[in-house]
Amino acid sequence: MPAIHTSPAYELRARIQPTPLGHHLLLSTFVPTARRPEEQVKFSTTLSREELVALRDVIDQALSHSAA
């Protein structure tokens, strides 16, 4: 699963996989310095194509505002 944010103590990962019902979005974290390091799911949902496009639009809008 690709890491979105990485530091020596923390990783944020994301994955989107197609399913028969839409697209499964999974956000998880990994703390390599934890006593028992393991991936933990923080958010999981199934989105339609339209919902996924809306999410992309929100992200694009945030990025365009930060570039200005």
Protein Blocks (a to p, Z undefined) as FASTA:
>chain_A
ZZfbdcfkbccdddddddfkbccdddddddfkbmbacdddfbdcdddfklmmmmmmmmmm
mmmmmmZZ
